[in-house]
Amino acid sequence: MASHDSLLSFASLPSILIAINIVLCSFSLSTSATLNNGGFSVDLIHRDSPDSPFYNSSETPSQRTAKAVYRSINRVNHFKPTRSSTSPQSVESEIISDKGEYLMKYSVGTPPVAVLGIADTGSDLIWLQCKPCTDCYEQAFPLFDPGKSNTFKTIACNSRECDSLGEMGHCSSSSTCLYSMSYGDQSFTNGDLAFDTLTLGSSSSSASGSQPASFSNIVIGCGHNNGGTFSVDGSGIIGLGGGMVSLVSQLGSSADGKFSYCLVPLGSTRSSRMSFGSDAIVSGPEVVSTPLVTKNPDNFYVLTLEAMSVGNKRLELGNSSPFIEGNIIIDSGTTLTLLPVDFYKEFESAVAEEIDAERTPDPEDVLSLCYKSASDNIGSPIITAHFRGADVQLNQLNTFVRLGEELLCLAFRPDERLSIFGNLAQMSFLVGYDLKENTVSFMPADCNRMHM
C-alpha cells in the first residue's frame, strides 16, 4: 500500500472507505427477559484480566501491558480490505483474528449453550464454531450443535439477511444462505447463516437484580469450516460494528441504537461494563459529543479529529497533511492511538519538550518516545484530543503506558495507513454511541465503580 500523509485517504483510496452508515435493521426480534426500558448491561473482559482464559499469572503487569501494546501493530490490518483466494465470492477485512482485546460471554440456542467470543467494534457478523465440522480449529469447550437447538433456523439465500452480507453471502445447493469470511493472516470461517436465540449473560437494570437478556431470531454465522490463528479459549467473534447484522443493529428497539462502555484501567481486577438501550445513555455536565461520519461501507465507527493539544500548545491536523473529515477510527480492540506520520512527529516533539526525564529506547522498537523511570510521575503534560465539537482531555493513564519496571512510553504511534483512537485513550471514560443521532459521547468516569 502506498504511503499517505492524511489519516484516512478516502478520496484517493475508495476501497478503504471506512465509516458508518447506520441502518437499524428490522429483523424479527423479541425479548424473553423483562428489561427496564430496553436497558441492560454485560461484562467486557480484557483478555489479560484474571477473568480471561488468556490470563497468564506468571506474567508481570508490565509484561501483560507490553503484549497488549505490541498486539496493536497487527490490529491495524483489521481495517485494510483485501480480496482473498480462499473463496472467489469472499471479500473481508484483513484481521489478526484472536488479537481483539475484550471478550464477551453469551449463550446461543434453546436450550442455551455458553460461548466466549471476541467483542469487536470493527466487524459486524456474530459467528461461532458449529457441528458438524468439516474442518475446525481446536476449541477448549464443546462446539455448538445446531441440531440440538429448538430455535435454530437456516436462512434462505434470497433473503435480505443474506443480501446484507454482500459478497460474503452466497447460495448452497439447497438454496440456503452460506457465508464465507477470510482474513489477511490466512484465517477463515465458512458456514451457514442462520437465525437463533441469543442470550447475553448480563444484568438488566430492573429492581429485581441480575437476569439474562434473551433475544430471538438473531442472525448468526454457524461456522463448519474454520481455521487459522484463532485461540482454543474462544469461539468466533461478536460483531459490534455499524452494519445490519451486527449485535447492536439486531437488538433493534431493545437497544434503540445506543450502546456504551466504560473501560477499566489496565491492571484492574474488575471487568469493564458494556451497556445497551436506556442503560447506555451518557448524560451530565461533563459530557462532550462528536458526530459519527456517514460513509459507506458501514463496518467501522469514524470520527473527525481536528487537533491535539500538548499543554497549551494546539497542533492542527491540517498543518502537516490535507485535512479530511472522518479521519480517525474509534476502536475498542486497538490498544494504542495511531496518528499520521508527519503529524505524529510534530506531536511527539511537543510532548518531549515538556518532559525533563531520561529518554531510553523501547527494546521492541514499537514506541519511539520512552523514558527510564520507575515512577509514573515524569511531569507529563496534559494532552487533549480535539474532535469536532468535543474536547477530550486525557489523563496520564490514557497517554503513557508502562512496558517495564523502568520503562514508561508515550502510548501513541505513527502509521502511514490510517489513524485509530485506541482503548488506552478511552479508559476511565464512559463512551456512548447513539446510532440514531450519529454521535459518540465522552464523559470522565471511575469505571471500576460502574462494575455490576
Phi, psi and chi 1 to 4 in degrees:
 res  aa     phi    psi   chi1   chi2   chi3   chi4
   1 MET       -  141.4  179.9  177.6  -70.2      -
   2 ALA   -70.7  159.6      -      -      -      -
   3 SER   -79.3  143.8  173.2      -      -      -
   4 HIS  -134.6  132.9  -52.5  -71.4      -      -
   5 ASP   -82.3  -26.6  -67.3  -31.0      -      -
   6 SER   -77.9  163.9   59.5      -      -      -
   7 LEU   -67.0  -48.3  -80.2   78.4      -      -
   8 LEU  -140.1  113.7  -78.7  174.4      -      -
   9 SER   -87.0   76.9 -174.7      -      -      -
  10 PHE   -65.1  -37.2  -69.8  116.5      -      -
  11 ALA   -67.9  -42.2      -      -      -      -
  12 SER   -86.5  -17.7   61.1      -      -      -
  13 LEU  -129.7   76.8  -76.9  177.8      -      -
  14 PRO   -61.1  -21.9   20.3  -31.3      -      -
  15 SER   -73.6   -9.9   64.6      -      -      -
  16 ILE  -111.2   28.4  -50.5 -178.3      -      -
  17 LEU   -63.9  113.9  -70.1  177.0      -      -
  18 ILE  -123.8  112.6  -61.6  172.2      -      -
  19 ALA  -166.0 -160.1      -      -      -      -
  20 ILE  -136.3  131.5 -179.6  164.7      -      -
  21 ASN  -133.7   81.7 -179.9   20.9      -      -
  22 ILE   -71.6  125.9  -66.6  -60.2      -      -
  23 VAL  -126.1  102.5 -178.9      -      -      -
  24 LEU   -70.8  113.0  -69.1  179.2      -      -
  25 CYS   -76.1  160.3   61.7      -      -      -
  26 SER  -112.9   39.3   56.5      -      -      -
  27 PHE   -59.8  150.6  -62.9  155.2      -      -
  28 SER   -59.9  128.0  174.6      -      -      -
  29 LEU  -147.6  137.0  176.2   73.5      -      -
  30 SER  -144.7  156.1   64.4      -      -      -
  31 THR  -113.7  135.5   63.0      -      -      -
  32 SER   -95.7  -14.1   60.8      -      -      -
  33 ALA   -90.4  151.6      -      -      -      -
  34 THR   -85.9  106.6  -58.1      -      -      -
  35 LEU  -104.1  151.9  -54.8  178.3      -      -
  36 ASN   -89.0   98.6 -176.5   16.2      -      -
  37 ASN    54.4   34.6  -63.0  -38.4      -      -
  38 GLY    79.6    4.2      -      -      -      -
  39 GLY   -91.9  130.2      -      -      -      -
  40 PHE  -157.8  164.0   58.6   99.8      -      -
  41 SER  -137.1  155.6  -58.8      -      -      -
  42 VAL  -135.0  163.4  -60.6      -      -      -
  43 ASP   -85.3  137.3  -83.5  -18.4      -      -
  44 LEU  -105.6  120.4  -79.4  179.8      -      -
  45 ILE  -104.6  115.8  -56.0  167.4      -      -
  46 HIS   -64.5  139.2 -167.1  -82.6      -      -
  47 ARG   -62.4  -19.2   58.4  177.2  -69.7  138.7
  48 ASP  -103.4   11.2  -69.6  -33.7      -      -
  49 SER   -87.1  160.8   76.8      -      -      -
  50 PRO   -59.4  -21.2  -25.6   35.2      -      -
  51 ASP   -83.7   -2.7  -69.5  -27.6      -      -
  52 SER   -97.6  142.2  165.2      -      -      -
  53 PRO   -67.3  -14.8   22.8  -32.9      -      -
  54 PHE   -81.5   -9.5  -63.0  106.1      -      -
  55 TYR   -62.7  133.6 -179.9   73.6      -      -
  56 ASN  -118.4  105.9 -175.4  -14.6      -      -
  57 SER   -67.7  -18.0   60.1      -      -      -
  58 SER   -81.0  -11.4   67.0      -      -      -
  59 GLU   -85.1  147.7  -66.8  176.7  -22.2      -
  60 THR   -80.1  160.4   65.9      -      -      -
  61 PRO   -55.4  -40.1  -28.2   35.9      -      -
  62 SER   -68.8  -31.6   59.6      -      -      -
  63 GLN   -66.7  -41.4  -74.4  173.8  -31.4      -
  64 ARG   -63.7  -43.2  -64.9 -174.2 -165.1  105.7
  65 THR   -62.9  -42.9  -60.1      -      -      -
  66 ALA   -59.7  -42.1      -      -      -      -
  67 LYS   -64.0  -39.2  -73.7 -174.0  175.2 -178.6
  68 ALA   -63.7  -40.1      -      -      -      -
  69 VAL   -64.2  -46.1  165.5      -      -      -
  70 TYR   -69.4  -26.6  -58.3  146.6      -      -
  71 ARG   -64.8  -25.8  -77.0 -166.7  -63.8  -93.9
  72 SER   -59.6  -30.3  -80.2      -      -      -
  73 ILE   -64.1  -42.9  -50.7  -50.2      -      -
  74 ASN   -73.4  -28.9  -73.0  -31.5      -      -
  75 ARG   -60.1  -29.4  172.6   71.6  175.3  177.4
  76 VAL   -55.1  -34.1  177.2      -      -      -
  77 ASN   -64.7  -17.8  -66.8  -34.0      -      -
  78 HIS   -57.0  -31.8 -178.5  101.9      -      -
  79 PHE  -101.6   14.2  -55.7   96.9      -      -
  80 LYS  -110.2  102.8  176.8 -175.6  171.0 -173.9
  81 PRO   -59.9  142.7  -21.1   32.4      -      -
  82 THR  -149.7  145.6 -179.1      -      -      -
  83 ARG   -93.4  130.5 -168.5  171.9  -64.2  -85.5
  84 SER  -101.6  153.6  168.5      -      -      -
  85 SER   -88.4   -2.1   59.3      -      -      -
  86 THR   -63.5  -39.3  -57.5      -      -      -
  87 SER  -145.3  133.5  165.9      -      -      -
  88 PRO   -66.1  -17.8   23.4  -33.2      -      -
  89 GLN   -99.5    8.9  -63.4  174.2  -55.0      -
  90 SER  -106.4  129.4  171.7      -      -      -
  91 VAL  -140.3  129.5   57.9      -      -      -
  92 GLU  -157.8  163.9 -178.6   52.5   27.8      -
  93 SER   -69.6  145.7  -60.6      -      -      -
  94 GLU   -72.2  136.5 -163.6  170.2  -31.5      -
  95 ILE  -153.0  142.1  179.7  175.8      -      -
  96 ILE   -90.2  105.3  -56.1  -58.0      -      -
  97 SER   -70.2  -24.4   50.7      -      -      -
  98 ASP  -109.7   23.5   68.1  -16.5      -      -
  99 LYS  -101.6   10.1  -59.2  -60.3 -171.8  -77.4
 100 GLY   -64.9  151.4      -      -      -      -
 101 GLU   -93.4  -16.7  -66.8  -60.0  -63.4      -
 102 TYR  -127.3  141.8  -69.1   91.7      -      -
 103 LEU  -113.7  152.1  -53.2  170.4      -      -
 104 MET  -133.5  133.3 -175.6 -173.9  -65.4      -
 105 LYS   -88.6  137.0  -64.9  177.1 -179.3  177.2
 106 TYR  -153.8  172.5   70.5  102.7      -      -
 107 SER  -127.6  151.4  -63.2      -      -      -
 108 VAL  -131.6  144.3   64.5      -      -      -
 109 GLY    92.5  173.7      -      -      -      -
 110 THR  -134.3  110.6  -53.2      -      -      -
 111 PRO   -68.3  155.8   26.2  -35.0      -      -
 112 PRO   -69.9  140.3   22.8  -31.3      -      -
 113 VAL  -116.2  126.4  175.1      -      -      -
 114 ALA   -70.3  140.1      -      -      -      -
 115 VAL  -138.0  146.1 -178.8      -      -      -
 116 LEU  -119.5  113.3 -176.2   65.1      -      -
 117 GLY  -120.2  164.8      -      -      -      -
 118 ILE   -82.8  121.6  -62.3  167.0      -      -
 119 ALA   -78.7  121.0      -      -      -      -
 120 ASP  -133.1  109.3 -173.7   16.9      -      -
 121 THR   -77.2    0.3   53.1      -      -      -
 122 GLY  -105.1    9.7      -      -      -      -
 123 SER  -148.9  172.1   65.1      -      -      -
 124 ASP  -110.9  -52.5  -71.7  -21.8      -      -
 125 LEU   -68.2  138.3 -175.2   64.4      -      -
 126 ILE   -90.4  119.0  -53.2  161.5      -      -
 127 TRP  -141.1  155.1   69.4  -93.4      -      -
 128 LEU  -148.8  166.2   69.6  160.2      -      -
 129 GLN   -78.4  139.6  -65.6 -156.0  111.2      -
 130 CYS  -134.0  152.9  -70.1      -      -      -
 131 LYS   -81.9  151.7  -70.1 -177.5  177.2 -179.6
 132 PRO   -76.8  147.0   30.8  -35.6      -      -
 133 CYS   -99.0  115.9 -101.4      -      -      -
 134 THR   -67.1  -44.4  -54.7      -      -      -
 135 ASP  -160.7  109.1 -175.9   13.3      -      -
 136 CYS  -122.8  151.5  -75.7      -      -      -
 137 TYR   -77.5  158.4   60.1   87.8      -      -
 138 GLU   -62.4  136.0 -175.9 -179.7   -6.9      -
 139 GLN  -132.9  135.8 -176.5  172.7  -62.6      -
 140 ALA   -69.8  -31.8      -      -      -      -
 141 PHE  -113.5  166.5   48.3   89.1      -      -
 142 PRO   -59.8  145.8  -24.3   34.2      -      -
 143 LEU   -70.1  149.4  -61.9  176.9      -      -
 144 PHE   -69.9  130.6  176.1   63.9      -      -
 145 ASP  -106.7  101.5 -173.8  -11.9      -      -
 146 PRO   -62.8  -23.3   22.4  -32.7      -      -
 147 GLY   -67.1  -17.0      -      -      -      -
 148 LYS   -99.8    2.9  -66.3 -177.3  177.9  179.2
 149 SER   -99.3  123.8  172.8      -      -      -
 150 ASN   -71.2  -13.3  -62.7  -31.2      -      -
 151 THR  -113.2    7.0   46.3      -      -      -
 152 PHE   -80.0  129.8 -178.9   89.0      -      -
 153 LYS  -141.5  126.2  -64.8  173.2  -72.5 -172.5
 154 THR   -69.2  160.4   55.7      -      -      -
 155 ILE  -111.5  137.9  -66.8  174.9      -      -
 156 ALA   -68.1  147.9      -      -      -      -
 157 CYS   -74.5  -15.3   64.6      -      -      -
 158 ASN   -96.7   17.2   60.8   -6.1      -      -
 159 SER   -87.5  160.9   64.3      -      -      -
 160 ARG   -69.7  -26.3   58.3 -164.2  176.9   92.6
 161 GLU   -64.7  -42.0  -70.3   84.5    4.8      -
 162 CYS   -68.2  -41.0 -165.7      -      -      -
 163 ASP   -61.3  -31.8  -70.5  -16.8      -      -
 164 SER   -65.9  -18.2   71.2      -      -      -
 165 LEU   -78.8  -12.7  -64.8 -177.4      -      -
 166 GLY    63.2 -131.1      -      -      -      -
 167 GLU   -72.5  -10.0  -66.2 -177.2   38.0      -
 168 MET   -78.7  -18.4  -70.4 -171.2  -59.4      -
 169 GLY  -103.5  143.5      -      -      -      -
 170 HIS  -157.3  173.4   52.2  -79.6      -      -
 171 CYS   -93.9  142.8  -79.3      -      -      -
 172 SER   -87.6  174.3   70.6      -      -      -
 173 SER   -65.0  -22.1   58.0      -      -      -
 174 SER   -99.3   16.2   56.8      -      -      -
 175 SER    66.0   23.5  -62.2      -      -      -
 176 THR   -96.0  161.8   59.8      -      -      -
 177 CYS   -84.7  129.1 -175.0      -      -      -
 178 LEU  -111.1  149.8  -57.1  176.7      -      -
 179 TYR  -120.1  150.8   76.7   92.8      -      -
 180 SER  -137.2  119.6  -64.1      -      -      -
 181 MET  -124.7  129.9  -63.2  176.8   66.0      -
 182 SER  -125.0  155.3   55.5      -      -      -
 183 TYR  -128.5  153.8  -58.4   91.5      -      -
 184 GLY   -65.5  -16.4      -      -      -      -
 185 ASP   -94.3   18.1   64.0  -11.0      -      -
 186 GLN    74.8    9.9  -54.0  -55.3  -50.3      -
 187 SER   -80.7  159.5  -61.5      -      -      -
 188 PHE  -160.6  160.2   58.6   89.9      -      -
 189 THR  -146.0  135.6  175.4      -      -      -
 190 ASN  -138.5  141.7  -55.7  -76.3      -      -
 191 GLY   175.7 -159.1      -      -      -      -
 192 ASP   -90.9  138.2  -64.4  -52.2      -      -
 193 LEU   -86.8  132.3 -162.7   70.0      -      -
 194 ALA  -149.2  163.6      -      -      -      -
 195 PHE   -97.8  142.9  -69.0  119.1      -      -
 196 ASP  -160.6  171.3 -149.4  -24.6      -      -
 197 THR   -84.0  132.7  -64.2      -      -      -
 198 LEU  -113.2  128.5 -161.0   73.4      -      -
 199 THR  -118.3  120.9  -58.2      -      -      -
 200 LEU   -87.7  124.9  -62.3  176.6      -      -
 201 GLY   -75.4   76.4      -      -      -      -
 202 SER  -131.7 -176.3   64.4      -      -      -
 203 SER  -117.5  141.4   73.4      -      -      -
 204 SER   -90.6  168.5   77.1      -      -      -
 205 SER   -93.5   17.1   54.7      -      -      -
 206 SER   -74.2  158.2   65.8      -      -      -
 207 ALA   -65.6  -20.5      -      -      -      -
 208 SER   -77.1   -7.7   60.5      -      -      -
 209 GLY    98.5 -157.3      -      -      -      -
 210 SER   -70.4  140.7  -62.9      -      -      -
 211 GLN  -160.8  150.0   58.5 -178.7  -32.3      -
 212 PRO   -65.6  153.8  -17.8   31.2      -      -
 213 ALA  -115.9  115.0      -      -      -      -
 214 SER  -110.0  142.2  -66.8      -      -      -
 215 PHE  -133.9  128.3  -54.9   91.3      -      -
 216 SER   -92.6  159.6   63.3      -      -      -
 217 ASN    56.3   42.2  -67.9  -32.9      -      -
 218 ILE   -86.6  134.3  -63.3  -65.9      -      -
 219 VAL   -75.4  126.1  176.7      -      -      -
 220 ILE  -132.5  160.2   62.8  168.6      -      -
 221 GLY  -101.1  123.7      -      -      -      -
 222 CYS  -103.4   98.3 -158.3      -      -      -
 223 GLY   -82.6  121.0      -      -      -      -
 224 HIS  -104.6  -10.9  -58.6  -67.5      -      -
 225 ASN  -140.9   97.1 -177.6   12.8      -      -
 226 ASN  -135.7  145.3  -37.7  -69.7      -      -
 227 GLY  -169.8  171.5      -      -      -      -
 228 GLY   121.9 -136.1      -      -      -      -
 229 THR   -98.6   17.3   63.1      -      -      -
 230 PHE   -66.3  148.2  -59.7  106.4      -      -
 231 SER   -85.5  151.0  168.7      -      -      -
 232 VAL   -68.5  -18.0  -61.2      -      -      -
 233 ASP   -89.1    0.6  -69.0  -48.4      -      -
 234 GLY  -137.3  174.7      -      -      -      -
 235 SER  -139.9   96.6 -177.7      -      -      -
 236 GLY    76.5 -160.5      -      -      -      -
 237 ILE  -132.6  143.1  -71.7  174.1      -      -
 238 ILE  -104.6  103.9  -54.7  162.9      -      -
 239 GLY   -74.5  122.9      -      -      -      -
 240 LEU  -115.6   16.9  -64.1  166.3      -      -
 241 GLY   -73.9 -163.7      -      -      -      -
 242 GLY   -95.4   -1.0      -      -      -      -
 243 GLY   -77.9  174.3      -      -      -      -
 244 MET   -70.4  -25.4  -70.2 -177.1   67.4      -
 245 VAL  -101.0    9.7  -65.5      -      -      -
 246 SER   -72.7  159.5   79.0      -      -      -
 247 LEU   -58.2  -43.8  175.7   61.9      -      -
 248 VAL   -60.7  -47.0  179.0      -      -      -
 249 SER   -66.4  -39.4  -64.7      -      -      -
 250 GLN   -72.4  -20.5  -69.5 -163.2   71.2      -
 251 LEU   -69.7  -14.1  -68.2  179.4      -      -
 252 GLY    52.1 -128.7      -      -      -      -
 253 SER   -66.4  -21.6   60.3      -      -      -
 254 SER   -67.9  -29.5  -65.9      -      -      -
 255 ALA  -103.3  -22.6      -      -      -      -
 256 ASP    54.5   33.9 -164.1   30.5      -      -
 257 GLY    72.5   16.8      -      -      -      -
 258 LYS  -124.2  133.9  -61.5  177.1 -179.0   65.9
 259 PHE  -148.0  155.8   72.4   97.4      -      -
 260 SER  -147.6  162.0   67.5      -      -      -
 261 TYR  -145.8  155.9   49.0   74.4      -      -
 262 CYS  -131.9  106.7 -159.6      -      -      -
 263 LEU   -89.8  121.0  -56.0  179.9      -      -
 264 VAL   -71.2  154.2  -60.4      -      -      -
 265 PRO   -61.3  152.7  -22.6   33.0      -      -
 266 LEU   -57.8  138.8  -68.8  178.2      -      -
 267 GLY    94.4  -10.9      -      -      -      -
 268 SER   -69.1  146.1  173.5      -      -      -
 269 THR   -86.7   -3.0   58.5      -      -      -
 270 ARG   -97.6  157.6  -65.0 -175.5  177.9  -87.5
 271 SER   -82.9  156.2  -63.8      -      -      -
 272 SER   -80.4  168.7  -61.9      -      -      -
 273 ARG  -122.1  134.5 -170.2  179.2 -171.1 -175.5
 274 MET  -121.8  130.4 -174.1  170.9 -162.4      -
 275 SER  -124.2  154.6  -59.9      -      -      -
 276 PHE  -129.4  156.1  -61.2   87.8      -      -
 277 GLY    66.0 -137.4      -      -      -      -
 278 SER   -64.1  -27.1   60.4      -      -      -
 279 ASP   -70.0  -15.8  -81.1    9.8      -      -
 280 ALA   -94.6   -1.1      -      -      -      -
 281 ILE   -68.0  128.8  -64.8  172.6      -      -
 282 VAL  -106.5  115.1 -179.6      -      -      -
 283 SER  -141.9  155.0   61.6      -      -      -
 284 GLY   142.0  166.8      -      -      -      -
 285 PRO   -66.4  -20.5   22.0  -32.7      -      -
 286 GLU   -93.3    1.8  -64.4 -176.8  -82.5      -
 287 VAL   -74.8  134.8  174.4      -      -      -
 288 VAL  -124.6  145.2  -66.4      -      -      -
 289 SER  -130.9  147.1  -60.5      -      -      -
 290 THR  -134.8  147.4 -174.6      -      -      -
 291 PRO   -71.4  143.9  -15.4   29.0      -      -
 292 LEU   -78.4  139.4  -77.2  161.8      -      -
 293 VAL   -89.4  131.7  177.3      -      -      -
 294 THR   -98.3  113.8  -57.4      -      -      -
 295 LYS  -143.1 -164.3  -68.7 -176.5 -173.0  -72.8
 296 ASN  -142.8  137.0 -172.2   54.3      -      -
 297 PRO   -75.5 -177.8   27.8  -33.6      -      -
 298 ASP  -114.9   20.2   53.3    8.6      -      -
 299 ASN   -70.6  -38.7  -60.9   73.6      -      -
 300 PHE  -114.6  160.1  -48.6  124.4      -      -
 301 TYR  -101.0  121.7  -61.6  112.6      -      -
 302 VAL  -125.5  135.2  172.6      -      -      -
 303 LEU  -119.0  174.8  -50.2  177.8      -      -
 304 THR  -113.8  114.6  -60.7      -      -      -
 305 LEU   -97.3  118.1 -178.5   66.7      -      -
 306 GLU   -92.0  -33.0  -63.3  179.5  -24.8      -
 307 ALA  -165.0  166.2      -      -      -      -
 308 MET  -127.6  138.7  -63.3  -74.6  -68.4      -
 309 SER  -109.6  136.6  -74.4      -      -      -
 310 VAL  -114.8  105.8  178.6      -      -      -
 311 GLY    61.7 -125.1      -      -      -      -
 312 ASN   -94.5    3.3  -65.6  -37.1      -      -
 313 LYS   -95.6  114.9 -174.8  176.1 -176.0  178.9
 314 ARG   -95.7  127.3 -178.8  178.7  170.4  113.1
 315 LEU  -110.8  115.6  -50.0  172.3      -      -
 316 GLU   -84.6  137.2  -59.4  -71.3  -19.2      -
 317 LEU   -61.6  -35.1  -94.9  -64.3      -      -
 318 GLY   -71.6  -10.4      -      -      -      -
 319 ASN   -75.4  -25.5  -69.4  -16.0      -      -
 320 SER  -112.1  -10.7   59.5      -      -      -
 321 SER  -161.5  159.5   61.4      -      -      -
 322 PRO   -58.3  130.6  -21.4   32.8      -      -
 323 PHE   -79.0  133.0 -176.8   77.0      -      -
 324 ILE  -128.2  130.3  -63.8  175.3      -      -
 325 GLU   -69.1  142.7 -177.0  179.9   13.3      -
 326 GLY    70.9   61.2      -      -      -      -
 327 ASN  -115.6    6.3   54.6   13.4      -      -
 328 ILE  -148.9  133.0 -170.1  165.1      -      -
 329 ILE   -84.0  137.8  -62.6  165.9      -      -
 330 ILE  -100.7  124.3 -180.0  169.7      -      -
 331 ASP  -142.6  129.8  179.0   43.7      -      -
 332 SER   -82.6  -12.2   63.5      -      -      -
 333 GLY   -93.3   -6.4      -      -      -      -
 334 THR  -106.3  131.2  -55.0      -      -      -
 335 THR   -76.6  -51.5  -58.5      -      -      -
 336 LEU   -81.4  165.5  -60.9  173.9      -      -
 337 THR  -102.9  127.7  -69.7      -      -      -
 338 LEU  -107.6  135.5  -50.6 -178.0      -      -
 339 LEU  -128.6  158.3  -62.9  172.0      -      -
 340 PRO   -63.5  152.0   21.2  -31.9      -      -
 341 VAL   -58.0  -53.4  174.2      -      -      -
 342 ASP   -63.8  -41.6  -71.8  -11.7      -      -
 343 PHE   -66.9  -40.3  179.7   77.5      -      -
 344 TYR   -59.1  -40.5  175.7   81.2      -      -
 345 LYS   -58.1  -44.6  -67.6  176.4 -178.4  177.1
 346 GLU   -65.4  -41.3 -177.1 -177.0    7.9      -
 347 PHE   -65.3  -48.7  171.4   71.7      -      -
 348 GLU   -61.0  -41.1 -178.2 -171.1  -73.9      -
 349 SER   -61.3  -41.0  177.1      -      -      -
 350 ALA   -65.8  -38.9      -      -      -      -
 351 VAL   -66.3  -45.3  173.9      -      -      -
 352 ALA   -62.3  -34.2      -      -      -      -
 353 GLU   -63.4  -23.7  -72.9  176.8    3.5      -
 354 GLU   -91.2   -9.8  -63.3  -70.3  -36.2      -
 355 ILE  -114.8  124.8  -62.2  175.2      -      -
 356 ASP  -105.8   81.2 -176.1   18.2      -      -
 357 ALA  -148.3  164.8      -      -      -      -
 358 GLU   -77.2  120.3  179.9 -176.4   -9.2      -
 359 ARG   -78.7  148.9  -70.4 -172.9   63.7  165.4
 360 THR  -149.9  150.1 -172.0      -      -      -
 361 PRO   -77.4  150.8   26.2  -33.6      -      -
 362 ASP   -74.8  120.9  172.1    9.7      -      -
 363 PRO   -60.6  -24.3   19.3  -31.0      -      -
 364 GLU   -90.0   -5.8  -61.4  -67.3  -27.0      -
 365 ASP    58.0   36.7 -161.4   29.1      -      -
 366 VAL   -97.4  -43.8  169.7      -      -      -
 367 LEU  -108.8  138.3  -61.4  178.1      -      -
 368 SER  -101.6  -12.8   60.0      -      -      -
 369 LEU  -117.5   98.8 -177.4   60.0      -      -
 370 CYS  -129.4  153.5  -63.2      -      -      -
 371 TYR  -129.2  147.0  -65.6   91.5      -      -
 372 LYS   -86.5  105.8 -176.5  178.1 -179.5  180.0
 373 SER  -162.5  129.8  175.9      -      -      -
 374 ALA   -83.5  -13.0      -      -      -      -
 375 SER  -102.1  146.1  169.2      -      -      -
 376 ASP   -78.6  -12.4  -68.8  -22.2      -      -
 377 ASN   -89.5   88.2 -175.0   14.3      -      -
 378 ILE  -113.2   12.8   58.1  170.2      -      -
 379 GLY    73.3   34.1      -      -      -      -
 380 SER   -68.3  143.4   57.0      -      -      -
 381 PRO   -76.0  162.5   30.3  -35.8      -      -
 382 ILE   -73.3  128.9  -66.2  174.0      -      -
 383 ILE  -114.1  131.7  -65.9  174.7      -      -
 384 THR  -122.6  129.7  -56.7      -      -      -
 385 ALA   -91.8  119.7      -      -      -      -
 386 HIS   -98.3   90.0  -60.2  -75.6      -      -
 387 PHE   -80.4  163.9  -65.0  103.5      -      -
 388 ARG   -59.9  113.3  177.8  159.1  -65.2  172.6
 389 GLY    80.8    2.1      -      -      -      -
 390 ALA  -147.5  115.3      -      -      -      -
 391 ASP   -96.9  116.8  -64.4  -22.1      -      -
 392 VAL  -108.7  106.5  179.7      -      -      -
 393 GLN   -84.3  121.5 -177.0  173.8  -57.1      -
 394 LEU   -95.5  142.7  -55.0  175.5      -      -
 395 ASN   -90.1  173.5  -63.1  -43.8      -      -
 396 GLN   -61.7  -33.3 -178.5  165.6  -53.3      -
 397 LEU   -65.4  -20.1   69.4   86.8      -      -
 398 ASN   -86.3  -21.2  -56.2  117.5      -      -
 399 THR  -114.6  -22.7   57.3      -      -      -
 400 PHE  -125.1  146.6  -82.4   81.4      -      -
 401 VAL  -134.8  138.1   61.1      -      -      -
 402 ARG   -90.3  118.5 -179.4  162.1  -63.7  -77.1
 403 LEU  -104.9   -4.6  -58.3 -175.5      -      -
 404 GLY  -167.4  172.2      -      -      -      -
 405 GLU   -59.3  -31.1  -69.5 -176.1    6.4      -
 406 GLU  -127.7   32.8  -66.3 -170.3  -18.0      -
 407 LEU  -132.4  111.5 -176.1   62.5      -      -
 408 LEU  -123.2  125.9 -166.2   65.7      -      -
 409 CYS  -128.3  150.8  -62.1      -      -      -
 410 LEU   -66.8  127.0 -177.8   66.7      -      -
 411 ALA   -87.3   39.9      -      -      -      -
 412 PHE  -128.4  154.7  -66.2   74.5      -      -
 413 ARG  -149.8  144.5  175.2 -177.7  162.3   88.5
 414 PRO   -77.9  148.4   28.6  -33.6      -      -
 415 ASP  -149.2  130.4 -165.0  -78.9      -      -
 416 GLU   -80.5  -11.2   65.3 -176.4   12.6      -
 417 ARG   -92.0  -47.0  -66.3  167.2  -72.3 -178.3
 418 LEU  -165.3  173.2   74.5  167.7      -      -
 419 SER  -119.9  144.5  -67.5      -      -      -
 420 ILE  -136.7  131.9  -60.5  174.7      -      -
 421 PHE   -91.7  103.4 -166.7   64.5      -      -
 422 GLY   -86.1 -178.2      -      -      -      -
 423 ASN   -75.7  -25.8   62.1   48.2      -      -
 424 LEU   -60.7  -40.9  -83.5  175.4      -      -
 425 ALA   -68.4  -20.9      -      -      -      -
 426 GLN   -95.3  -10.5  -60.3  175.5   58.7      -
 427 MET   -64.6  144.3  -72.0  176.1 -178.0      -
 428 SER    66.0   25.9  -65.1      -      -      -
 429 PHE  -126.1  143.5  -75.4   92.8      -      -
 430 LEU   -85.5  115.4 -178.8   58.4      -      -
 431 VAL  -109.8  117.5 -177.1      -      -      -
 432 GLY  -115.9  134.0      -      -      -      -
 433 TYR  -109.5  125.5  -63.4   68.3      -      -
 434 ASP  -118.0  103.9 -171.1  -34.5      -      -
 435 LEU   -82.9   -8.2  -52.2 -174.7      -      -
 436 LYS   -84.9  -41.8  -73.7 -171.1  172.1  179.8
 437 GLU   -86.2   -9.0  -63.2  -63.8  -34.5      -
 438 ASN    56.3   53.7  -86.7  -12.1      -      -
 439 THR  -134.9  156.1   59.5      -      -      -
 440 VAL  -121.3  132.2  173.5      -      -      -
 441 SER  -117.5  149.0  -60.9      -      -      -
 442 PHE  -127.2  137.1  -59.9   87.0      -      -
 443 MET  -143.7  127.1 -177.2  176.4   72.6      -
 444 PRO   -56.5  138.0  -21.8   32.7      -      -
 445 ALA  -154.6  151.9      -      -      -      -
 446 ASP   -90.1   94.7 -177.6   -9.5      -      -
 447 CYS   -67.9  -23.8  -61.9      -      -      -
 448 ASN   -62.1  -33.9  -79.7  -47.8      -      -
 449 ARG   -79.9  -13.4  -65.1  176.4   61.6   88.5
 450 MET   -90.4   -0.3  -62.6 -174.1   68.8      -
 451 HIS   -62.7  143.2 -172.5  -94.7      -      -
 452 MET   -65.8      -  -67.9  173.9  -80.7      -
